[in-house]
Amino acid sequence: QHRFGVKQRAILKSKGITPHLLTMTATPIPRTVALTAFGELDMSVLSTMPSGRKPIKTYVVTQTKRKDAYTWIKKEIQKDKIQVFVICPLVQESETETLSSVKAATSEFELLSKEFTGLNLGLLHGKMKPVEKNTILDEFRAKKIDILVSTSVVEVGIDIPNATIMIVEGAERFGLSQLHQLRGRVGRGSAQSHCLLFSSNNVPAPRLSFFSQTLDGMKLAEYDLKERGPGNIFGIEQSGFMEMRFASFSDILLIQKTQKAVQEYLKADPEASSSVLSARLGKFQIDKIAKD
Protein backbone atom coordinates (compact mmCIF):
# COMPACT_ATOMS: atom_id res chain seq x y z
CA GLN A 1 0.00 0.00 0.00
CA HIS A 2 2.80 2.41 0.84
CA ARG A 3 4.08 2.22 -2.73
CA PHE A 4 0.88 3.61 -4.29
CA GLY A 5 -0.84 6.99 -4.22
CA VAL A 6 -4.59 7.62 -4.27
CA LYS A 7 -4.60 8.26 -8.03
CA GLN A 8 -2.62 5.09 -8.75
CA ARG A 9 -5.00 2.94 -6.71
CA ALA A 10 -7.99 4.57 -8.42
CA ILE A 11 -6.54 3.76 -11.85
CA LEU A 12 -6.03 0.12 -10.84
CA LYS A 13 -9.58 -0.02 -9.50
CA SER A 14 -10.95 1.41 -12.77
CA LYS A 15 -9.51 -1.48 -14.82
CA GLY A 16 -12.66 -3.55 -14.24
CA ILE A 17 -16.33 -2.67 -14.46
CA THR A 18 -17.07 -3.27 -10.78
CA PRO A 19 -13.86 -4.73 -9.34
CA HIS A 20 -13.34 -5.77 -5.77
CA LEU A 21 -10.37 -4.06 -4.14
CA LEU A 22 -8.28 -5.83 -1.51
CA THR A 23 -5.59 -3.71 0.15
CA MET A 24 -2.91 -5.50 2.18
CA THR A 25 -0.46 -3.77 4.50
CA ALA A 26 1.38 -4.29 7.78
CA THR A 27 0.73 -0.69 8.84
CA PRO A 28 -2.12 1.17 7.09
CA ILE A 29 -1.39 4.76 6.09
CA PRO A 30 -3.40 7.47 7.96
CA ARG A 31 -5.92 7.96 5.14
CA THR A 32 -6.73 4.24 5.04
CA VAL A 33 -7.25 4.10 8.80
CA ALA A 34 -9.61 7.07 8.47
CA LEU A 35 -11.59 5.37 5.68
CA THR A 36 -11.90 2.30 7.89
CA ALA A 37 -13.09 4.38 10.83
CA PHE A 38 -15.72 6.13 8.70
CA GLY A 39 -17.03 2.84 7.30
CA GLU A 40 -15.72 3.23 3.75
CA LEU A 41 -13.55 0.11 4.06
CA ASP A 42 -14.17 -3.20 5.78
CA MET A 43 -11.17 -4.47 7.69
CA SER A 44 -9.78 -7.89 8.59
CA VAL A 45 -6.82 -8.19 10.94
CA LEU A 46 -4.30 -11.05 11.01
CA SER A 47 -3.04 -10.69 14.56
CA THR A 48 -1.28 -14.02 15.12
CA MET A 49 2.39 -14.62 14.39
CA PRO A 50 3.57 -17.52 12.20
CA SER A 51 4.12 -20.72 14.17
CA GLY A 52 7.43 -21.00 16.00
CA ARG A 53 8.36 -17.32 15.90
CA LYS A 54 9.10 -15.19 18.95
CA PRO A 55 8.14 -11.52 19.40
CA ILE A 56 10.95 -9.15 18.41
CA LYS A 57 12.44 -7.20 21.32
CA THR A 58 12.88 -3.53 20.43
CA TYR A 59 15.06 -1.01 22.27
CA VAL A 60 15.82 2.69 21.85
CA VAL A 61 19.59 3.15 22.24
CA THR A 62 21.18 6.52 23.00
CA GLN A 63 24.67 7.47 21.84
CA THR A 64 26.11 6.83 25.31
CA LYS A 65 25.15 3.14 24.99
CA ARG A 66 26.55 2.60 21.48
CA LYS A 67 29.77 0.89 22.61
CA ASP A 68 27.85 -1.41 24.95
CA ALA A 69 25.57 -2.38 22.07
CA TYR A 70 28.53 -3.17 19.83
CA THR A 71 30.12 -5.34 22.53
CA TRP A 72 26.88 -7.28 22.97
CA ILE A 73 26.52 -7.79 19.20
CA LYS A 74 30.06 -9.17 18.93
CA LYS A 75 29.28 -11.70 21.66
CA GLU A 76 26.03 -12.74 19.98
CA ILE A 77 27.75 -13.31 16.63
CA GLN A 78 30.55 -15.32 18.22
CA LYS A 79 28.18 -17.34 20.41
CA ASP A 80 25.34 -18.20 18.03
CA LYS A 81 26.76 -17.35 14.58
CA ILE A 82 23.83 -15.01 13.93
CA GLN A 83 23.78 -12.21 11.34
CA VAL A 84 23.08 -8.51 11.66
CA PHE A 85 21.43 -5.76 9.61
CA VAL A 86 22.65 -2.18 10.05
CA ILE A 87 20.26 0.29 8.38
CA CYS A 88 21.33 3.85 7.51
CA PRO A 89 19.11 6.70 6.24
CA LEU A 90 21.54 7.84 3.51
CA VAL A 91 23.75 6.20 0.90
CA GLN A 92 26.57 8.75 1.12
CA GLU A 93 27.43 11.50 3.56
CA SER A 94 25.68 14.79 2.85
CA GLU A 95 27.31 18.21 2.74
CA THR A 96 24.03 19.81 3.78
CA GLU A 97 24.33 21.17 7.31
CA THR A 98 21.04 19.66 8.45
CA LEU A 99 22.12 16.20 7.24
CA SER A 100 25.81 16.34 8.15
CA SER A 101 25.31 14.23 11.27
CA VAL A 102 23.05 11.64 9.60
CA LYS A 103 24.60 8.21 9.16
CA ALA A 104 25.38 7.13 5.59
CA ALA A 105 25.77 3.49 4.54
CA THR A 106 29.08 3.91 2.69
CA SER A 107 30.90 5.70 5.52
CA GLU A 108 29.29 3.52 8.21
CA PHE A 109 30.53 0.44 6.37
CA GLU A 110 34.10 1.75 6.67
CA LEU A 111 33.69 2.58 10.37
CA LEU A 112 32.11 -0.74 11.28
CA SER A 113 34.74 -2.68 9.34
CA LYS A 114 37.26 -1.28 11.83
CA GLU A 115 34.95 -1.78 14.82
CA PHE A 116 34.14 -5.41 14.01
CA THR A 117 37.56 -6.67 12.95
CA GLY A 118 37.65 -10.35 12.14
CA LEU A 119 34.05 -10.36 10.89
CA ASN A 120 32.84 -10.16 7.31
CA LEU A 121 30.84 -7.05 6.42
CA GLY A 122 28.82 -6.31 3.30
CA LEU A 123 27.45 -3.08 1.82
CA LEU A 124 24.12 -2.74 0.03
CA HIS A 125 22.28 0.31 -1.32
CA GLY A 126 20.00 1.37 -4.15
CA LYS A 127 22.72 2.96 -6.29
CA MET A 128 24.44 -0.38 -6.84
CA LYS A 129 23.81 -2.34 -10.04
CA PRO A 130 21.21 -5.13 -9.77
CA VAL A 131 23.83 -7.85 -10.25
CA GLU A 132 25.92 -6.34 -7.43
CA LYS A 133 22.94 -6.20 -5.08
CA ASN A 134 21.97 -9.78 -5.86
CA THR A 135 25.52 -10.97 -5.23
CA ILE A 136 25.64 -9.29 -1.81
CA LEU A 137 22.25 -10.70 -0.82
CA ASP A 138 23.23 -14.19 -1.98
CA GLU A 139 26.39 -14.01 0.13
CA PHE A 140 24.36 -12.82 3.13
CA ARG A 141 21.90 -15.70 2.70
CA ALA A 142 24.82 -18.12 2.43
CA LYS A 143 26.15 -16.76 5.77
CA LYS A 144 29.35 -15.48 4.15
CA ILE A 145 28.55 -12.00 5.49
CA ASP A 146 28.12 -11.44 9.23
CA ILE A 147 26.97 -7.82 9.16
CA LEU A 148 25.13 -6.21 6.26
CA VAL A 149 25.26 -2.41 6.19
CA SER A 150 22.39 -1.19 4.05
CA THR A 151 19.92 1.56 3.31
CA SER A 152 16.17 0.93 3.47
CA VAL A 153 16.46 -1.00 0.19
CA VAL A 154 15.98 -4.17 2.29
CA GLU A 155 12.65 -2.89 3.61
CA VAL A 156 10.56 -5.51 1.80
CA GLY A 157 11.06 -8.90 0.18
CA ILE A 158 14.07 -10.01 2.22
CA ASP A 159 13.72 -13.26 4.19
CA ILE A 160 16.87 -14.36 6.03
CA PRO A 161 15.95 -16.35 9.17
CA ASN A 162 19.51 -16.33 10.54
CA ALA A 163 19.54 -12.51 10.70
CA THR A 164 18.31 -11.87 14.25
CA ILE A 165 19.65 -8.40 15.08
CA MET A 166 18.87 -5.11 13.37
CA ILE A 167 20.38 -1.72 14.10
CA VAL A 168 18.54 1.30 12.69
CA GLU A 169 20.78 4.36 12.62
CA GLY A 170 19.08 7.76 12.83
CA ALA A 171 15.82 6.00 13.66
CA GLU A 172 14.01 9.31 14.11
CA ARG A 173 14.43 9.96 10.37
CA PHE A 174 12.18 7.02 9.49
CA GLY A 175 8.39 6.94 9.71
CA LEU A 176 6.66 4.44 11.98
CA SER A 177 5.41 2.38 9.04
CA GLN A 178 8.87 2.15 7.53
CA LEU A 179 10.42 1.25 10.88
CA HIS A 180 7.83 -1.51 11.25
CA GLN A 181 8.66 -2.84 7.78
CA LEU A 182 12.38 -2.73 8.50
CA ARG A 183 11.95 -4.47 11.86
CA GLY A 184 10.13 -7.23 10.02
CA ARG A 185 13.39 -8.25 8.32
CA VAL A 186 14.42 -9.94 11.59
CA GLY A 187 12.38 -12.35 13.67
CA ARG A 188 11.78 -14.61 10.69
CA GLY A 189 13.10 -17.76 12.36
CA SER A 190 12.71 -19.53 15.70
CA ALA A 191 15.54 -17.65 17.47
CA GLN A 192 14.96 -14.55 19.59
CA SER A 193 15.45 -11.38 17.54
CA HIS A 194 16.26 -7.82 18.54
CA CYS A 195 15.83 -4.40 16.93
CA LEU A 196 18.00 -1.55 18.22
CA LEU A 197 16.86 1.98 17.36
CA PHE A 198 19.90 4.26 17.49
CA SER A 199 18.76 7.83 18.04
CA SER A 200 20.86 10.86 17.12
CA ASN A 201 19.23 12.77 19.97
CA ASN A 202 20.02 12.42 23.65
CA VAL A 203 16.28 12.46 24.34
CA PRO A 204 14.59 10.04 21.89
CA ALA A 205 11.37 11.11 20.18
CA PRO A 206 8.19 9.90 21.95
CA ARG A 207 7.11 7.99 18.86
CA LEU A 208 10.28 5.85 19.03
CA SER A 209 9.46 4.95 22.62
CA PHE A 210 5.93 4.04 21.53
CA PHE A 211 7.29 1.99 18.64
CA SER A 212 9.59 0.03 20.95
CA GLN A 213 6.62 -0.99 23.11
CA THR A 214 4.41 -2.61 20.47
CA LEU A 215 4.58 -4.99 17.53
CA ASP A 216 0.96 -4.29 16.57
CA GLY A 217 0.83 -2.64 13.15
CA MET A 218 -2.69 -1.29 13.74
CA LYS A 219 -1.67 0.40 16.99
CA LEU A 220 1.24 2.01 15.15
CA ALA A 221 -1.12 3.10 12.36
CA GLU A 222 -3.56 4.65 14.85
CA TYR A 223 -0.71 6.51 16.56
CA ASP A 224 0.49 7.70 13.14
CA LEU A 225 -3.03 8.89 12.33
CA LYS A 226 -3.22 11.01 15.48
CA GLU A 227 0.24 12.48 14.88
CA ARG A 228 0.05 13.15 11.14
CA GLY A 229 -3.66 13.50 10.44
CA PRO A 230 -5.91 11.44 8.12
CA GLY A 231 -5.12 13.25 4.89
CA ASN A 232 -7.97 14.22 2.56
CA ILE A 233 -10.64 11.55 2.21
CA PHE A 234 -12.12 13.46 -0.74
CA GLY A 235 -8.75 14.17 -2.34
CA ILE A 236 -5.33 12.62 -2.84
CA GLU A 237 -3.39 13.62 0.29
CA GLN A 238 -2.65 10.48 2.34
CA SER A 239 -1.69 12.32 5.54
CA GLY A 240 -2.16 15.78 7.01
CA PHE A 241 -5.24 17.47 8.43
CA MET A 242 -8.39 18.03 6.37
CA GLU A 243 -9.86 21.46 5.71
CA MET A 244 -13.28 19.96 6.21
CA ARG A 245 -13.41 18.42 9.67
CA PHE A 246 -16.54 16.47 10.47
CA ALA A 247 -15.52 13.97 13.15
CA SER A 248 -12.87 13.34 15.73
CA PHE A 249 -11.22 9.93 15.87
CA SER A 250 -11.45 10.08 19.63
CA ASP A 251 -15.26 9.85 19.20
CA ILE A 252 -15.13 6.33 17.78
CA LEU A 253 -18.38 5.24 19.51
CA LEU A 254 -20.22 8.21 18.02
CA ILE A 255 -18.78 7.39 14.58
CA GLN A 256 -19.99 3.79 14.89
CA LYS A 257 -23.49 4.92 15.91
CA THR A 258 -23.56 7.31 12.95
CA GLN A 259 -22.48 4.53 10.57
CA LYS A 260 -25.29 2.30 11.79
CA ALA A 261 -27.87 5.08 11.46
CA VAL A 262 -26.73 5.92 7.90
CA GLN A 263 -26.78 2.25 6.85
CA GLU A 264 -30.34 1.84 8.16
CA TYR A 265 -31.42 5.08 6.44
CA LEU A 266 -29.94 4.04 3.08
CA LYS A 267 -31.38 0.55 3.40
CA ALA A 268 -34.84 2.07 3.71
CA ASP A 269 -34.24 4.52 0.84
CA PRO A 270 -31.23 3.56 -1.37
CA GLU A 271 -31.79 6.60 -3.61
CA ALA A 272 -31.71 9.09 -0.73
CA SER A 273 -29.56 12.19 -1.24
CA SER A 274 -28.93 15.58 0.32
CA SER A 275 -28.50 18.63 -1.91
CA VAL A 276 -26.98 20.62 0.97
CA LEU A 277 -24.41 17.92 1.78
CA SER A 278 -23.64 17.34 -1.90
CA ALA A 279 -22.95 21.04 -2.43
CA ARG A 280 -20.68 21.15 0.61
CA LEU A 281 -18.76 18.05 -0.41
CA GLY A 282 -18.42 19.26 -3.98
CA LYS A 283 -15.79 21.76 -2.86
CA PHE A 284 -13.56 18.93 -1.71
CA GLN A 285 -14.43 16.26 -4.25
CA ILE A 286 -11.94 15.48 -7.03
CA ASP A 287 -13.82 14.50 -10.18
CA LYS A 288 -12.61 11.70 -12.42
CA ILE A 289 -9.65 11.06 -10.14
CA ALA A 290 -8.56 8.00 -12.09
CA LYS A 291 -8.20 9.98 -15.32
CA ASP A 292 -6.07 12.84 -13.98
C-alpha positions in Angstrom: 0.0 0.0 0.0 2.8 2.4 0.8 4.1 2.2 -2.7 0.9 3.6 -4.3 -0.8 7.0 -4.2 -4.6 7.6 -4.3 -4.6 8.3 -8.0 -2.6 5.1 -8.8 -5.0 2.9 -6.7 -8.0 4.6 -8.4 -6.5 3.8 -11.9 -6.0 0.1 -10.8 -9.6 0.0 -9.5 -10.9 1.4 -12.8 -9.5 -1.5 -14.8 -12.7 -3.6 -14.2 -16.3 -2.7 -14.5 -17.1 -3.3 -10.8 -13.9 -4.7 -9.3 -13.3 -5.8 -5.8 -10.4 -4.1 -4.1 -8.3 -5.8 -1.5 -5.6 -3.7 0.2 -2.9 -5.5 2.2 -0.5 -3.8 4.5 1.4 -4.3 7.8 0.7 -0.7 8.8 -2.1 1.2 7.1 -1.4 4.8 6.1 -3.4 7.5 8.0 -5.9 8.0 5.1 -6.7 4.2 5.0 -7.3 4.1 8.8 -9.6 7.1 8.5 -11.6 5.4 5.7 -11.9 2.3 7.9 -13.1 4.4 10.8 -15.7 6.1 8.7 -17.0 2.8 7.3 -15.7 3.2 3.8 -13.5 0.1 4.1 -14.2 -3.2 5.8 -11.2 -4.5 7.7 -9.8 -7.9 8.6 -6.8 -8.2 10.9 -4.3 -11.0 11.0 -3.0 -10.7 14.6 -1.3 -14.0 15.1 2.4 -14.6 14.4 3.6 -17.5 12.2 4.1 -20.7 14.2 7.4 -21.0 16.0 8.4 -17.3 15.9 9.1 -15.2 18.9 8.1 -11.5 19.4 11.0 -9.1 18.4 12.4 -7.2 21.3 12.9 -3.5 20.4 15.1 -1.0 22.3 15.8 2.7 21.9 19.6 3.2 22.2 21.2 6.5 23.0 24.7 7.5 21.8 26.1 6.8 25.3 25.2 3.1 25.0 26.5 2.6 21.5 29.8 0.9 22.6 27.8 -1.4 24.9 25.6 -2.4 22.1 28.5 -3.2 19.8 30.1 -5.3 22.5 26.9 -7.3 23.0 26.5 -7.8 19.2 30.1 -9.2 18.9 29.3 -11.7 21.7 26.0 -12.7 20.0 27.7 -13.3 16.6 30.6 -15.3 18.2 28.2 -17.3 20.4 25.3 -18.2 18.0 26.8 -17.3 14.6 23.8 -15.0 13.9 23.8 -12.2 11.3 23.1 -8.5 11.7 21.4 -5.8 9.6 22.6 -2.2 10.0 20.3 0.3 8.4 21.3 3.9 7.5 19.1 6.7 6.2 21.5 7.8 3.5 23.7 6.2 0.9 26.6 8.7 1.1 27.4 11.5 3.6 25.7 14.8 2.8 27.3 18.2 2.7 24.0 19.8 3.8 24.3 21.2 7.3 21.0 19.7 8.5 22.1 16.2 7.2 25.8 16.3 8.1 25.3 14.2 11.3 23.1 11.6 9.6 24.6 8.2 9.2 25.4 7.1 5.6 25.8 3.5 4.5 29.1 3.9 2.7 30.9 5.7 5.5 29.3 3.5 8.2 30.5 0.4 6.4 34.1 1.7 6.7 33.7 2.6 10.4 32.1 -0.7 11.3 34.7 -2.7 9.3 37.3 -1.3 11.8 34.9 -1.8 14.8 34.1 -5.4 14.0 37.6 -6.7 13.0 37.6 -10.4 12.1 34.1 -10.4 10.9 32.8 -10.2 7.3 30.8 -7.1 6.4 28.8 -6.3 3.3 27.5 -3.1 1.8 24.1 -2.7 0.0 22.3 0.3 -1.3 20.0 1.4 -4.1 22.7 3.0 -6.3 24.4 -0.4 -6.8 23.8 -2.3 -10.0 21.2 -5.1 -9.8 23.8 -7.8 -10.2 25.9 -6.3 -7.4 22.9 -6.2 -5.1 22.0 -9.8 -5.9 25.5 -11.0 -5.2 25.6 -9.3 -1.8 22.2 -10.7 -0.8 23.2 -14.2 -2.0 26.4 -14.0 0.1 24.4 -12.8 3.1 21.9 -15.7 2.7 24.8 -18.1 2.4 26.1 -16.8 5.8 29.3 -15.5 4.2 28.6 -12.0 5.5 28.1 -11.4 9.2 27.0 -7.8 9.2 25.1 -6.2 6.3 25.3 -2.4 6.2 22.4 -1.2 4.1 19.9 1.6 3.3 16.2 0.9 3.5 16.5 -1.0 0.2 16.0 -4.2 2.3 12.6 -2.9 3.6 10.6 -5.5 1.8 11.1 -8.9 0.2 14.1 -10.0 2.2 13.7 -13.3 4.2 16.9 -14.4 6.0 15.9 -16.4 9.2 19.5 -16.3 10.5 19.5 -12.5 10.7 18.3 -11.9 14.2 19.7 -8.4 15.1 18.9 -5.1 13.4 20.4 -1.7 14.1 18.5 1.3 12.7 20.8 4.4 12.6 19.1 7.8 12.8 15.8 6.0 13.7 14.0 9.3 14.1 14.4 10.0 10.4 12.2 7.0 9.5 8.4 6.9 9.7 6.7 4.4 12.0 5.4 2.4 9.0 8.9 2.2 7.5 10.4 1.2 10.9 7.8 -1.5 11.2 8.7 -2.8 7.8 12.4 -2.7 8.5 12.0 -4.5 11.9 10.1 -7.2 10.0 13.4 -8.3 8.3 14.4 -9.9 11.6 12.4 -12.3 13.7 11.8 -14.6 10.7 13.1 -17.8 12.4 12.7 -19.5 15.7 15.5 -17.6 17.5 15.0 -14.6 19.6 15.5 -11.4 17.5 16.3 -7.8 18.5 15.8 -4.4 16.9 18.0 -1.5 18.2 16.9 2.0 17.4 19.9 4.3 17.5 18.8 7.8 18.0 20.9 10.9 17.1 19.2 12.8 20.0 20.0 12.4 23.7 16.3 12.5 24.3 14.6 10.0 21.9 11.4 11.1 20.2 8.2 9.9 22.0 7.1 8.0 18.9 10.3 5.9 19.0 9.5 4.9 22.6 5.9 4.0 21.5 7.3 2.0 18.6 9.6 0.0 21.0 6.6 -1.0 23.1 4.4 -2.6 20.5 4.6 -5.0 17.5 1.0 -4.3 16.6 0.8 -2.6 13.1 -2.7 -1.3 13.7 -1.7 0.4 17.0 1.2 2.0 15.1 -1.1 3.1 12.4 -3.6 4.6 14.8 -0.7 6.5 16.6 0.5 7.7 13.1 -3.0 8.9 12.3 -3.2 11.0 15.5 0.2 12.5 14.9 0.1 13.2 11.1 -3.7 13.5 10.4 -5.9 11.4 8.1 -5.1 13.2 4.9 -8.0 14.2 2.6 -10.6 11.5 2.2 -12.1 13.5 -0.7 -8.8 14.2 -2.3 -5.3 12.6 -2.8 -3.4 13.6 0.3 -2.6 10.5 2.3 -1.7 12.3 5.5 -2.2 15.8 7.0 -5.2 17.5 8.4 -8.4 18.0 6.4 -9.9 21.5 5.7 -13.3 20.0 6.2 -13.4 18.4 9.7 -16.5 16.5 10.5 -15.5 14.0 13.2 -12.9 13.3 15.7 -11.2 9.9 15.9 -11.5 10.1 19.6 -15.3 9.8 19.2 -15.1 6.3 17.8 -18.4 5.2 19.5 -20.2 8.2 18.0 -18.8 7.4 14.6 -20.0 3.8 14.9 -23.5 4.9 15.9 -23.6 7.3 12.9 -22.5 4.5 10.6 -25.3 2.3 11.8 -27.9 5.1 11.5 -26.7 5.9 7.9 -26.8 2.3 6.9 -30.3 1.8 8.2 -31.4 5.1 6.4 -29.9 4.0 3.1 -31.4 0.5 3.4 -34.8 2.1 3.7 -34.2 4.5 0.8 -31.2 3.6 -1.4 -31.8 6.6 -3.6 -31.7 9.1 -0.7 -29.6 12.2 -1.2 -28.9 15.6 0.3 -28.5 18.6 -1.9 -27.0 20.6 1.0 -24.4 17.9 1.8 -23.6 17.3 -1.9 -23.0 21.0 -2.4 -20.7 21.2 0.6 -18.8 18.0 -0.4 -18.4 19.3 -4.0 -15.8 21.8 -2.9 -13.6 18.9 -1.7 -14.4 16.3 -4.3 -11.9 15.5 -7.0 -13.8 14.5 -10.2 -12.6 11.7 -12.4 -9.7 11.1 -10.1 -8.6 8.0 -12.1 -8.2 10.0 -15.3 -6.1 12.8 -14.0 
